[in-house]
Amino acid sequence: MSTSRTMRAWLTDGGGHAALRLEEVPAPRPGPGDVLLEVAACGVCRTDLHVADGDLPLHRVPVVPGHEIVGRVVATGEGVSRVAEGERVGVAWLRSTCGRCRWCRRGAENLCGESRYTGWDEDGGYAELAIAPEAYVYRPPDGIDDLHLAPLLCAGIIGYRALTRAAVPPGGRLGLYGFGGSAHLTAQVAIAQGVEVHVLTRDEAARSLALDLGAASARGATDPPPVPLDSAIVFAPAGEVVPAALAALDQQGTLAVAGIHLTDIPALDYQRHLFRERTLTSVTSNTRADGEDFLALAARLGIRPTISPYPFDRAREALSDLAGDRVRGAAVLRR
């Protein structure tokens, strides 16, 4: 049982990532069904940036961001039986659902109207300690160290769901718009499954990484790909990319928009962007089954993120670098 009474944590009021502040705060205590983790690593996700910058209205003020958490269980609440003290576990974005509504009953808990999220509704992993409900933590596969595991817990899981929503045909052609933490993991999964991947992103270093990982081509964010695409995923939070991605689709192509936040989409031309049975769809959070399936797949395929580690004390710098497209792969805070 942890005896710590205080801990260090980064807090945001949603007033901008530059205003993120490190404070000494009371240490959390696990309630019934909860586990208390000593945080070993926490990924830095673009959603954290949206929370800190106020793009997503805060549900808790202030809040500790972070939802790609790897840690060891140091205490458990009443009724916990699934995990034990000393175990390594992972915590992701989806924190809890009601379990009763029609969405939960049909296996679509990501659409539950009472769903809650780590680092938004409750404090997350930019801290020395974190709380999570035991029913929503993951037992990660062996053979992946803490720093490389952290981005898999959101960037990887959301990318996997986006890949599923994009309905790529076997051996098809997939376009990825934006190439950060999530897209560079999605590309690895798709390539390992025999998909031809084309990357469209404004960042030259990201294009270089894409080619290193086996992408068939890498061009600018709104450039036409060299071939018509069967499917595409927009990871960039830029609505102006959507028309370009739709125009790049072949007949019966599918575009999935993966971000939780997107700037306004310009007007679409029906004939150019949607006609010939093209599909435009979105991605909302993930189910726990998505997480279990992806982590098993990542272990089997040897999926590994390219990471840019930052000391815990430099969380503000990590968010700033993410905002400025200066992160190669995925940023991770290490303790």
KEKE-3310 file (N, C-alpha, C; in steps of 0.2 Angstrom, whole numbers, plus 5000, padded with zeros to 4 digits):
npx = (5004:5003:5011:5011:5007:5006:5009:5018:5011:5005:4995:4981:4970:4964:4968:4978:4993:5005:5002:5002:5005:5016:5013:5013:5002:4988:4989:4981:4968:4963:4946:4932:4933:4944:4961:4977:4990:5008:5015:5024:5027:5020:5011:5011:4998:4989:4976:4978:4984:4973:4964:4972:4973:4960:4952:4944:4931:4934:4930:4933:4940:4954:4962:4972:4981:4983:4983:4988:4994:5006:5010:5014:5004:5001:4992:4975:4958:4943:4935:4942:4948:4953:4966:4982:4993:5008:5008:5010:5001:4991:4983:4970:4961:4947:4938:4927:4910:4892:4887:4874:4866:4858:4869:4880:4875:4875:4888:4895:4901:4909:4901:4893:4882:4885:4899:4916:4932:4949:4960:4952:4938:4942:4957:4973:4988:4999:5007:5014:5007:4992:4974:4963:4949:4948:4942:4944:4957:4972:4980:4996:5005:5020:5037:5037:5044:5041:5041:5039:5027:5018:5012:5005:4993:4983:4986:4989:4978:4967:4971:4970:4956:4952:4957:4950:4937:4939:4938:4947:4951:4957:4974:4973:4974:4979:4977:4985:4982:4991:5004:5008:5009:4998:4996:5008:5009:4997:5001:5011:5004:4995:5004:5010:4999:4998:4994:4995:5002:5000:5006:5001:5006:5011:5023:5040:5050:5041:5037:5049:5050:5039:5042:5053:5047:5041:5031:5023:5023:5026:5019:5015:5002:4990:4992:4989:4988:4999:4991:4974:4965:4959:4955:4955:4962:4960:4970:4976:4971:4964:4952:4952:4959:4950:4942:4952:4956:4944:4943:4954:4950:4945:4932:4919:4926:4932:4933:4939:4938:4948:4951:4947:4944:4941:4945:4934:4926:4928:4916:4909:4909:4897:4898:4912:4917:4909:4901:4899:4898:4906:4911:4910:4915:4916:4927:4925:4931:4935:4932:4934:4937:4943:4955:4960:4961:4970:4982:4986:4988:4998:5008:5010:5013:5024:5024:5030:5032:5039:5048:5049:5057:5053:5059:5049:5048:5048:5035:5028:5036:5035:5022:5022:5031:5024:5013:5020:5024:5036:5039:5045:5037:5030:5028:5034:5032:5043:5047)
npy = (4994:5011:5024:5037:5054:5065:5071:5074:5083:5087:5101:5107:5121:5122:5133:5134:5126:5131:5136:5125:5118:5113:5105:5102:5090:5083:5065:5053:5042:5025:5020:5010:4996:5002:5004:5009:5017:5018:5029:5024:5028:5039:5042:5056:5063:5070:5073:5077:5089:5096:5096:5104:5116:5120:5116:5106:5107:5108:5095:5094:5104:5111:5099:5084:5080:5066:5050:5038:5028:5019:5009:5002:4993:4999:5000:4994:4996:4992:4977:4974:4962:4957:4962:4963:4970:4976:4971:4975:4987:4994:5010:5017:5029:5027:5027:5023:5016:5015:5002:4998:5004:5004:5004:5000:4987:4981:4980:4992:5001:5012:5022:5025:5035:5039:5038:5040:5048:5046:5058:5069:5068:5063:5064:5061:5054:5062:5063:5057:5047:5038:5035:5021:5013:4995:4987:4993:4993:4987:4972:4972:4965:4955:4959:4971:4987:4999:5013:5011:5005:5014:5023:5014:5013:5022:5030:5019:5010:5018:5021:5008:5005:5015:5010:4999:5005:5011:5001:4994:4985:4968:4968:4981:4999:5012:5028:5039:5053:5065:5061:5057:5051:5041:5038:5033:5021:5014:5013:5003:4992:4991:4989:4977:4969:4967:4979:4992:5007:5024:5040:5056:5071:5087:5088:5086:5078:5068:5063:5057:5047:5039:5033:5026:5017:5009:5014:5016:5028:5045:5061:5079:5086:5090:5085:5076:5058:5045:5035:5030:5029:5015:5016:5028:5037:5051:5058:5071:5086:5094:5101:5105:5096:5085:5087:5085:5072:5064:5067:5059:5046:5031:5023:5018:5020:5022:5035:5038:5048:5052:5059:5067:5080:5093:5105:5116:5109:5112:5117:5103:5096:5087:5079:5077:5074:5064:5056:5041:5031:5033:5033:5043:5043:5043:5041:5036:5036:5021:5003:4992:4980:4983:4987:4976:4967:4975:4976:4962:4960:4969:4964:4951:4955:4962:4976:4992:5008:5023:5033:5048:5052:5061:5069:5068:5081:5089:5091:5101:5106:5095:5095:5107:5105:5095:5102:5110:5102:5095:5083:5067:5053:5047:5056:5053:5054:5051:5043)
npz = (5000:4995:5004:5002:5003:4996:4979:4964:4950:4934:4929:4921:4916:4904:4897:4888:4882:4885:4898:4906:4922:4935:4950:4968:4974:4983:4985:4976:4982:4981:4977:4979:4968:4961:4956:4961:4953:4952:4941:4927:4914:4902:4888:4876:4869:4855:4859:4872:4870:4864:4875:4884:4877:4877:4866:4867:4878:4896:4907:4920:4931:4939:4928:4927:4913:4901:4895:4891:4899:4908:4922:4938:4950:4965:4976:4980:4979:4988:4984:4973:4961:4950:4946:4954:4968:4962:4949:4932:4923:4910:4906:4897:4886:4886:4901:4908:4907:4906:4905:4904:4894:4877:4868:4875:4878:4865:4862:4858:4867:4866:4862:4872:4881:4894:4895:4901:4902:4903:4910:4906:4910:4922:4933:4924:4918:4919:4930:4946:4952:4949:4947:4942:4936:4939:4930:4918:4915:4906:4904:4899:4884:4886:4884:4878:4882:4895:4890:4876:4876:4881:4870:4863:4869:4866:4854:4847:4849:4844:4831:4826:4827:4818:4807:4805:4803:4791:4782:4773:4758:4756:4752:4748:4744:4755:4761:4772:4781:4788:4800:4813:4830:4831:4817:4812:4819:4814:4801:4801:4805:4795:4783:4787:4785:4772:4765:4754:4758:4757:4762:4767:4771:4779:4785:4783:4790:4795:4783:4779:4789:4787:4774:4779:4786:4777:4769:4753:4746:4750:4752:4751:4762:4755:4743:4728:4729:4722:4716:4714:4729:4739:4752:4766:4779:4790:4801:4804:4813:4804:4795:4782:4775:4772:4760:4750:4753:4751:4737:4733:4733:4726:4717:4727:4738:4755:4768:4783:4797:4810:4822:4838:4838:4825:4814:4804:4790:4773:4761:4752:4736:4728:4716:4714:4727:4734:4726:4716:4726:4737:4754:4769:4785:4803:4818:4834:4850:4858:4860:4874:4869:4857:4862:4868:4857:4848:4856:4857:4843:4840:4848:4841:4828:4830:4832:4834:4842:4835:4846:4856:4869:4885:4899:4915:4921:4910:4903:4898:4888:4880:4875:4869:4858:4852:4847:4838:4828:4830:4835:4833:4828:4842:4857:4874:4891:4904:4919)
capx = (5000:5007:5010:5012:5001:5006:5013:5019:5006:5004:4988:4979:4964:4962:4970:4984:4998:5010:5001:5002:5009:5018:5011:5012:4995:4986:4990:4974:4967:4958:4939:4929:4934:4949:4968:4981:4996:5014:5016:5031:5027:5014:5012:5009:4993:4986:4970:4980:4985:4966:4962:4976:4972:4953:4948:4939:4929:4936:4925:4935:4945:4959:4963:4979:4980:4987:4978:4992:4998:5009:5012:5013:4999:5003:4986:4969:4952:4938:4932:4947:4950:4956:4973:4985:4998:5015:5007:5011:4995:4990:4977:4969:4957:4940:4939:4921:4904:4887:4886:4867:4862:4858:4875:4884:4873:4876:4895:4897:4902:4912:4896:4889:4881:4888:4906:4920:4938:4955:4964:4947:4933:4946:4964:4976:4994:5005:5008:5017:5002:4985:4969:4959:4944:4951:4938:4946:4964:4974:4986:5000:5009:5027:5042:5037:5046:5036:5041:5036:5020:5013:5008:5000:4987:4978:4988:4989:4971:4962:4973:4967:4949:4951:4959:4944:4932:4941:4936:4952:4950:4963:4979:4971:4978:4977:4980:4985:4983:4994:5008:5010:5009:4994:4996:5014:5007:4993:5004:5014:4999:4992:5009:5011:4994:4998:4991:4999:5001:5002:5006:5001:5007:5015:5030:5045:5053:5036:5037:5054:5049:5034:5046:5058:5043:5039:5026:5024:5024:5025:5018:5012:4995:4984:4994:4986:4993:5001:4986:4968:4965:4953:4953:4960:4961:4962:4973:4977:4965:4963:4946:4953:4962:4945:4940:4957:4956:4939:4944:4959:4947:4943:4925:4917:4931:4930:4937:4937:4941:4950:4952:4941:4943:4943:4943:4929:4927:4925:4910:4910:4906:4894:4901:4919:4919:4905:4897:4902:4897:4911:4909:4913:4913:4920:4929:4923:4934:4936:4929:4939:4938:4947:4961:4963:4963:4976:4988:4988:4990:5004:5013:5011:5016:5030:5023:5034:5032:5045:5047:5053:5056:5054:5058:5043:5048:5047:5029:5026:5040:5033:5016:5024:5034:5019:5010:5024:5026:5043:5040:5046:5034:5026:5031:5032:5035:5046:5048)
capy = (5000:5017:5028:5044:5059:5070:5069:5080:5082:5093:5103:5112:5124:5123:5140:5134:5121:5135:5137:5119:5119:5107:5107:5097:5090:5077:5059:5050:5035:5021:5019:5003:4994:5006:5003:5015:5015:5022:5029:5023:5031:5042:5045:5063:5062:5076:5074:5081:5096:5099:5098:5109:5122:5122:5114:5102:5110:5104:5092:5094:5110:5109:5092:5081:5077:5060:5044:5033:5027:5012:5009:4996:4994:5000:4999:4992:4997:4987:4973:4973:4955:4956:4963:4963:4974:4974:4970:4981:4988:5000:5014:5021:5035:5025:5026:5019:5016:5013:4995:4996:5007:4999:5004:4995:4980:4979:4980:4998:5005:5018:5027:5026:5042:5041:5036:5045:5048:5048:5065:5074:5068:5062:5065:5056:5051:5067:5063:5052:5042:5039:5030:5019:5007:4989:4984:4996:4993:4982:4968:4973:4959:4955:4960:4978:4991:5004:5019:5009:5002:5019:5025:5009:5013:5026:5031:5012:5008:5022:5019:5001:5006:5019:5006:4995:5009:5013:4996:4993:4978:4964:4970:4988:5005:5016:5034:5041:5060:5066:5055:5057:5045:5036:5036:5029:5014:5012:5011:4997:4987:4990:4986:4970:4965:4967:4985:4997:5013:5031:5045:5063:5075:5093:5088:5083:5073:5063:5059:5052:5042:5035:5029:5021:5011:5005:5017:5016:5035:5051:5067:5084:5085:5090:5083:5069:5052:5043:5031:5031:5025:5012:5019:5034:5040:5058:5059:5078:5089:5100:5100:5107:5090:5081:5086:5082:5065:5062:5067:5054:5040:5027:5022:5014:5021:5025:5039:5038:5054:5048:5064:5069:5087:5094:5112:5116:5106:5116:5114:5098:5095:5080:5075:5076:5071:5059:5052:5035:5027:5035:5034:5047:5041:5045:5036:5039:5033:5014:4999:4988:4974:4986:4988:4969:4965:4978:4974:4956:4960:4972:4959:4946:4958:4966:4983:4996:5015:5027:5037:5054:5052:5067:5068:5070:5088:5093:5089:5107:5106:5090:5097:5113:5101:5092:5108:5113:5097:5094:5076:5061:5047:5048:5059:5049:5056:5045:5044)
capz = (5000:4995:5010:4999:5005:4991:4973:4959:4945:4929:4929:4916:4916:4898:4895:4883:4884:4889:4905:4910:4928:4939:4957:4973:4976:4987:4982:4976:4985:4977:4980:4977:4961:4958:4957:4962:4950:4952:4934:4925:4908:4900:4881:4875:4864:4853:4863:4878:4868:4863:4882:4887:4873:4877:4860:4871:4885:4901:4911:4927:4932:4934:4927:4925:4907:4900:4895:4888:4906:4910:4929:4943:4955:4972:4980:4977:4982:4990:4979:4967:4961:4943:4946:4961:4969:4959:4942:4927:4919:4905:4906:4890:4885:4889:4908:4911:4903:4911:4905:4903:4888:4871:4865:4879:4877:4858:4861:4856:4873:4864:4860:4878:4883:4901:4895:4904:4899:4907:4908:4904:4916:4929:4932:4920:4919:4919:4938:4949:4954:4945:4949:4936:4938:4937:4924:4912:4914:4902:4905:4892:4883:4888:4878:4876:4888:4897:4885:4869:4877:4882:4864:4860:4873:4863:4847:4843:4849:4840:4824:4825:4826:4812:4801:4804:4801:4784:4777:4768:4756:4756:4747:4745:4744:4760:4762:4779:4781:4795:4801:4820:4835:4829:4810:4811:4821:4809:4795:4802:4805:4788:4779:4789:4783:4765:4762:4751:4761:4755:4767:4765:4777:4778:4789:4779:4794:4795:4777:4779:4794:4783:4770:4782:4789:4772:4765:4746:4744:4755:4749:4755:4765:4750:4736:4726:4729:4715:4713:4717:4736:4741:4759:4768:4786:4792:4808:4805:4815:4799:4791:4775:4772:4771:4753:4747:4754:4747:4730:4731:4734:4720:4717:4733:4743:4762:4772:4791:4801:4817:4827:4842:4836:4818:4811:4800:4784:4768:4757:4747:4729:4728:4711:4715:4733:4737:4721:4715:4732:4742:4761:4774:4792:4809:4823:4841:4855:4857:4865:4878:4865:4852:4865:4869:4850:4846:4860:4855:4837:4841:4850:4836:4822:4832:4831:4839:4840:4836:4852:4858:4877:4888:4907:4918:4922:4903:4900:4895:4882:4875:4872:4864:4852:4848:4844:4833:4824:4831:4838:4828:4831:4848:4863:4880:4897:4908:4926)
cpx = (5004:5006:5011:5006:5001:5010:5014:5014:5006:4997:4987:4972:4961:4963:4976:4989:5004:5009:5000:5007:5010:5017:5012:5005:4994:4986:4983:4974:4962:4952:4938:4930:4940:4956:4972:4988:5002:5016:5023:5032:5020:5015:5009:5005:4991:4980:4972:4981:4978:4963:4965:4974:4965:4949:4943:4937:4931:4930:4927:4941:4947:4959:4970:4978:4984:4983:4982:4997:5000:5012:5011:5008:5002:4998:4980:4963:4948:4935:4936:4949:4954:4964:4976:4991:5005:5014:5008:5004:4995:4983:4976:4964:4950:4941:4933:4915:4898:4885:4878:4863:4862:4865:4880:4882:4874:4884:4898:4898:4906:4907:4891:4888:4884:4896:4910:4927:4944:4958:4959:4942:4937:4953:4968:4983:5000:5006:5012:5013:4995:4981:4965:4955:4948:4948:4940:4953:4966:4980:4991:5004:5016:5031:5042:5039:5040:5035:5038:5029:5015:5009:5004:4993:4982:4980:4987:4981:4966:4964:4970:4960:4948:4952:4953:4938:4933:4940:4941:4951:4957:4968:4977:4976:4975:4981:4980:4987:4985:4998:5012:5010:5004:4995:5003:5013:5002:4996:5008:5010:4997:4997:5010:5005:4993:4995:4996:4998:5004:5001:5006:5001:5012:5022:5035:5048:5048:5036:5043:5053:5044:5038:5051:5054:5040:5033:5028:5026:5023:5025:5016:5004:4990:4986:4990:4991:4994:4996:4980:4968:4958:4950:4957:4957:4964:4964:4974:4971:4963:4957:4947:4956:4956:4943:4946:4957:4950:4940:4949:4956:4945:4935:4924:4922:4928:4935:4934:4941:4942:4950:4946:4940:4945:4941:4938:4931:4924:4920:4913:4906:4904:4898:4908:4921:4915:4902:4902:4903:4903:4908:4913:4911:4918:4922:4928:4926:4936:4933:4935:4941:4943:4954:4964:4965:4969:4982:4990:4991:4997:5010:5015:5015:5023:5030:5026:5034:5039:5044:5052:5052:5057:5054:5052:5042:5047:5041:5027:5029:5037:5027:5017:5027:5029:5015:5013:5027:5033:5044:5040:5043:5029:5030:5029:5036:5037:5048:5055)
cpy = (5006:5021:5036:5048:5064:5068:5075:5078:5088:5095:5108:5115:5125:5130:5140:5130:5125:5136:5131:5120:5113:5109:5100:5096:5084:5071:5056:5044:5031:5019:5012:5001:4998:5003:5009:5013:5020:5023:5029:5027:5034:5045:5052:5063:5069:5078:5078:5088:5099:5100:5104:5116:5124:5120:5110:5105:5105:5101:5092:5100:5111:5101:5090:5078:5070:5054:5038:5031:5020:5013:5002:4998:4994:4999:4997:4994:4991:4983:4971:4965:4953:4957:4964:4968:4971:4972:4976:4981:4994:5003:5018:5026:5033:5023:5022:5020:5014:5006:4993:4999:5002:4999:5000:4988:4977:4979:4986:5003:5011:5024:5028:5033:5044:5039:5042:5043:5050:5054:5070:5074:5067:5063:5059:5055:5056:5068:5057:5046:5043:5033:5028:5013:5001:4986:4987:4997:4987:4978:4968:4966:4960:4957:4967:4983:4996:5010:5017:5007:5008:5021:5020:5010:5018:5027:5024:5010:5012:5021:5013:5002:5010:5015:5001:4999:5011:5008:4995:4986:4975:4967:4977:4993:5010:5022:5036:5049:5063:5060:5056:5051:5040:5033:5031:5022:5011:5009:5005:4991:4985:4986:4979:4966:4965:4973:4989:5004:5019:5036:5052:5067:5081:5092:5083:5077:5067:5059:5054:5046:5037:5030:5024:5015:5007:5007:5017:5023:5039:5057:5073:5083:5085:5088:5077:5064:5049:5038:5032:5026:5021:5014:5024:5035:5047:5058:5067:5081:5095:5098:5101:5101:5085:5081:5083:5074:5061:5061:5062:5047:5037:5026:5017:5015:5023:5029:5039:5044:5052:5053:5065:5077:5089:5101:5111:5113:5111:5113:5109:5098:5088:5076:5073:5072:5065:5054:5046:5031:5028:5035:5038:5045:5043:5040:5040:5034:5025:5010:4995:4982:4977:4985:4981:4966:4968:4976:4967:4956:4964:4968:4954:4949:4961:4973:4987:5003:5018:5032:5043:5055:5059:5066:5071:5078:5092:5092:5095:5108:5101:5092:5103:5110:5098:5097:5110:5108:5095:5087:5071:5055:5050:5051:5055:5053:5050:5047:5042)
cpz = (5000:5001:5008:5001:5000:4985:4969:4953:4940:4929:4924:4917:4909:4894:4890:4886:4887:4896:4909:4916:4932:4947:4962:4975:4980:4983:4982:4980:4981:4980:4978:4970:4958:4960:4957:4958:4951:4944:4932:4918:4906:4893:4881:4869:4862:4856:4869:4876:4867:4870:4885:4884:4873:4871:4862:4877:4891:4905:4918:4927:4939:4933:4925:4919:4907:4901:4891:4894:4906:4917:4932:4948:4962:4977:4977:4982:4984:4984:4973:4967:4955:4943:4953:4961:4965:4952:4938:4923:4914:4906:4900:4891:4888:4896:4911:4907:4908:4911:4904:4897:4882:4868:4868:4878:4870:4857:4858:4861:4871:4863:4866:4880:4890:4901:4898:4902:4904:4905:4905:4909:4922:4927:4928:4923:4919:4927:4940:4951:4950:4947:4942:4939:4935:4931:4918:4911:4909:4905:4899:4891:4885:4882:4876:4882:4889:4892:4879:4870:4877:4876:4861:4863:4871:4856:4844:4843:4844:4833:4822:4823:4820:4806:4800:4801:4793:4779:4772:4765:4756:4750:4744:4746:4750:4760:4769:4779:4788:4797:4808:4824:4833:4822:4809:4814:4816:4803:4796:4802:4798:4783:4781:4787:4775:4761:4759:4754:4758:4760:4764:4771:4776:4781:4785:4783:4794:4789:4776:4783:4790:4778:4773:4785:4784:4768:4757:4743:4750:4752:4753:4757:4760:4743:4734:4727:4722:4712:4717:4724:4737:4748:4761:4776:4787:4799:4809:4808:4811:4794:4783:4771:4769:4763:4749:4747:4751:4740:4728:4731:4727:4721:4723:4739:4750:4765:4779:4794:4808:4823:4831:4841:4829:4817:4806:4793:4778:4764:4752:4741:4728:4722:4712:4721:4736:4732:4720:4721:4736:4749:4765:4781:4797:4813:4830:4846:4853:4862:4869:4873:4860:4855:4866:4862:4848:4849:4858:4848:4836:4843:4845:4830:4824:4831:4836:4837:4840:4841:4853:4865:4879:4896:4909:4918:4916:4900:4896:4888:4877:4872:4867:4858:4848:4844:4838:4828:4824:4834:4832:4831:4836:4854:4869:4886:4901:4915:4928)
residu = (MET:SER:THR:SER:ARG:THR:MET:ARG:ALA:TRP:LEU:THR:ASP:GLY:GLY:GLY:HIS:ALA:ALA:LEU:ARG:LEU:GLU:GLU:VAL:PRO:ALA:PRO:ARG:PRO:GLY:PRO:GLY:ASP:VAL:LEU:LEU:GLU:VAL:ALA:ALA:CYS:GLY:VAL:CYS:ARG:THR:ASP:LEU:HIS:VAL:ALA:ASP:GLY:ASP:LEU:PRO:LEU:HIS:ARG:VAL:PRO:VAL:VAL:PRO:GLY:HIS:GLU:ILE:VAL:GLY:ARG:VAL:VAL:ALA:THR:GLY:GLU:GLY:VAL:SER:ARG:VAL:ALA:GLU:GLY:GLU:ARG:VAL:GLY:VAL:ALA:TRP:LEU:ARG:SER:THR:CYS:GLY:ARG:CYS:ARG:TRP:CYS:ARG:ARG:GLY:ALA:GLU:ASN:LEU:CYS:GLY:GLU:SER:ARG:TYR:THR:GLY:TRP:ASP:GLU:ASP:GLY:GLY:TYR:ALA:GLU:LEU:ALA:ILE:ALA:PRO:GLU:ALA:TYR:VAL:TYR:ARG:PRO:PRO:ASP:GLY:ILE:ASP:ASP:LEU:HIS:LEU:ALA:PRO:LEU:LEU:CYS:ALA:GLY:ILE:ILE:GLY:TYR:ARG:ALA:LEU:THR:ARG:ALA:ALA:VAL:PRO:PRO:GLY:GLY:ARG:LEU:GLY:LEU:TYR:GLY:PHE:GLY:GLY:SER:ALA:HIS:LEU:THR:ALA:GLN:VAL:ALA:ILE:ALA:GLN:GLY:VAL:GLU:VAL:HIS:VAL:LEU:THR:ARG:ASP:GLU:ALA:ALA:ARG:SER:LEU:ALA:LEU:ASP:LEU:GLY:ALA:ALA:SER:ALA:ARG:GLY:ALA:THR:ASP:PRO:PRO:PRO:VAL:PRO:LEU:ASP:SER:ALA:ILE:VAL:PHE:ALA:PRO:ALA:GLY:GLU:VAL:VAL:PRO:ALA:ALA:LEU:ALA:ALA:LEU:ASP:GLN:GLN:GLY:THR:LEU:ALA:VAL:ALA:GLY:ILE:HIS:LEU:THR:ASP:ILE:PRO:ALA:LEU:ASP:TYR:GLN:ARG:HIS:LEU:PHE:ARG:GLU:ARG:THR:LEU:THR:SER:VAL:THR:SER:ASN:THR:ARG:ALA:ASP:GLY:GLU:ASP:PHE:LEU:ALA:LEU:ALA:ALA:ARG:LEU:GLY:ILE:ARG:PRO:THR:ILE:SER:PRO:TYR:PRO:PHE:ASP:ARG:ALA:ARG:GLU:ALA:LEU:SER:ASP:LEU:ALA:GLY:ASP:ARG:VAL:ARG:GLY:ALA:ALA:VAL:LEU:ARG:ARG)
# end
